[in-house]
Amino acid sequence: MKNILILGDSYSTYKDLIPEGYATWYPGNDVKNAEETWWKIALKGAGADLVLNTSYSGTTICHTGYSGDCSHISFLARLEKLAAEGFFEKNTIDELWIFGGTNDSWANSPIGEIMYGEISREEKFKVLPGFSALLALVRSLPIAKPLILINTELKPEIESGYKKIAAHYGIPALSLSAIDKEGGHPTAAGMAQIAEQFLAFRENV
């Protein structure tokens, strides 16, 4: 059984199944049961155990969100916090499933330029440097197999940048396609489509 850590936004939330105080979106649309979420379906299909789902509705990967500075709840901030608290010393994580970027696109966070190596705090408020910093952190942690899901309908420069950065760090990235949505969020059918695409992808990387 593989141990899984999920790092996500509203697409991966479900009431009472994420850390206390984290904003949730689901149940929503016609998704009324946690078993209908993409990640629950994927966990079952992979025969894997969930250690933690650190998903927070409305959050961006970089430090710029809808209301500006979100450096306390961004994807990067949440993973840094787990590392600082010794989470990876206390838990064996075989796979990290990262599903984000949707809010970076919707919130019109500044795109920035792809960069590697030392990235300043200021640059982490931009989408592409923030994503690069996130993956550099992932590579520094004891995680055997990080995997990235890239949503449909992102800004083209975000999607292409994410793919280039993921390739640089040698982290497999799946660009999803044809996901049924309502109000920008997956329906139950969309959740099943995400899980199906992800499980097929996971088996081949």
N, C-alpha and C positions, 0 to 999 in steps of 0.2 A: 504494500500500500504506500503510495506516494503522499508526502505531506505538502499541502498547498497553502500558499499565502496569496490573497487577492488584494490588489491595489486598484481602486476604481472610483467612479463617480456615481451619479444617480442610476445609471444602467445596471450597476452591480449592487445597489442597496436593497435591503428588505427590512422592514420594521422589526426591531429586537434581535436582529442577526448581525448587526454591526456594532462597533464600540458605542457605549453610552454617550449621548450628547452629540453624536454625528447626525447631520441632517439626512433624512431619507426621502425617497420619492415613491417607492413601491411599498404597499400595493398601489397600483395605478393602472390606467387603461383597463384592459380586461384581464390583467395579471393579478389575480386575487389570492394566489397560493404561492408560497416560496418555492415549491417544487416545480413551478412553471418558469422560474428564472433561468437565464442561460447558464449561470454558474452552478446552480444545483443540478441541472441536467448534465452539465459537463463533468461535475464531480462523480455523479453516478456512472456515467459512461466510461470514465477513466478508472473507475474503481479506486478513487483517491479519497483521502481524509482532508478536511479543511481544518487548518490550524487557526487562521484568523482571516476575516474579511474586513480589511481596513478601507472601506469605501465610504465616500462622503459626498452627498448630493450637491451639485453646483460647483464643485471644485475644479480648479485648473491644475495642469502639471506644473506650469511656471508659477511665479509668485504674484502675478497680476490677474485678479478675478473681476467679477462684475462691478464691485464697489472699490476697486483699486487694490491696495496692498492686502494680499491674503497669504502672506508668508508664514502664518501660523497653521494653516490648514491645507496648503497645496499638496500635491502628490509628493513633491520633493521634501517638503517639511515633515510630512507624516512618516516617510521612510527614514529620514534622518533621526526623527524622534525614536522610532523603534530601535534603530541601531544604537543610539545613545543610551537607551534604557536596558540594553543587554538582551533584547529579544532574540537575537540570532545565536547568542551563547546558550540561551535557555531552551531553544527550539531548533529542531532539525527541519530545514525547509528544502524540499527537493525541487519544487517548482514555484515560481512567482508568476502569476498571471496579471499583467498590466493592461488595463483597458481605460484609456483616457484620451484627452485631447479635444473632446467634443466641446467642453466649456471654453477651452482656449480659443477655439474657433468662434463660438457663439458670443463670447464676451469681448471679441475684438482686441484680445491681448496683443501687445506689440510683438511682431514676428521675430525680429532680430536676424542674426546671421548664424549659420552653423559654425561652431567652434569646439575645439577639444583642448584637453590639458586643464590648466588652472582657469576657472571661470569665476569672475568676481560676483559678489552678492548683487550688484546692480544689474549685471547681465542675466541673472537668474529670474528677473522680472520679465524677461522676454521668452517667447515660446520655444524657439529652437535651442538657444543656449540652456534654457531650463531643462529641456528634454535630454540634452547631452549630459548635463550635470546629474540628472536622475540616473541615466544608464551607467555613467562612470561610477556612481555610488553602488548601483546594483552589482557591477563587476567587482567591486571591492568586498562584497559580502559573500558568505559561504552559502551560495545558492547554486545548485547544480545546473538548473535548467530554467532560466527566465524566458518568458514568452510574451509577445506583445500582440494585442488586437488593435486594429486601426478602423475606426468607424467609417461608415459611408457619409458622404455629403460634408466632409471637412473642407476647409479652404485648401485649394490645390497645393499651395506652397507649404502648408502644414503637413499634408499627407506625404508629399515628396521629400520634405525635410526629415520627417520621422523615419522614412524608409532608409534614407542615406545614413542617418545617425545610427539606426539599429544595425545596419550592415557594417558600419565602422566598428561597432562593439561586438560584432558576431552574435547578435541576439536575433533569433527568428521573429519575423513580424508578419502577421496575417492582415491583409487588406480585405475587409468584409465586403460582401456584395448583396444587393437585392434583399434588404431587411425590411420587413413590414413594420411600419411605425404609425403612431398616432400622437400628435402633439410633440413630435421630435423624439419620442421614446418608443422602444420596441413594444409591440403587442405580444400576447402569448405566442402567436405564430412567429413573430419576429424573434422572440427569445429562442424558440426552437431552431430557427434558421441560424442564429448566431452559434448556438451549441453544436449544431451539426457541422457547420463550417470549421469551427474551432477544433472539434474532436478529430476530424479528418486531417487538418493541418498538424495537430499535435502528434499524430501517429507517424508523420513523415518528416519530422525534424529532430 
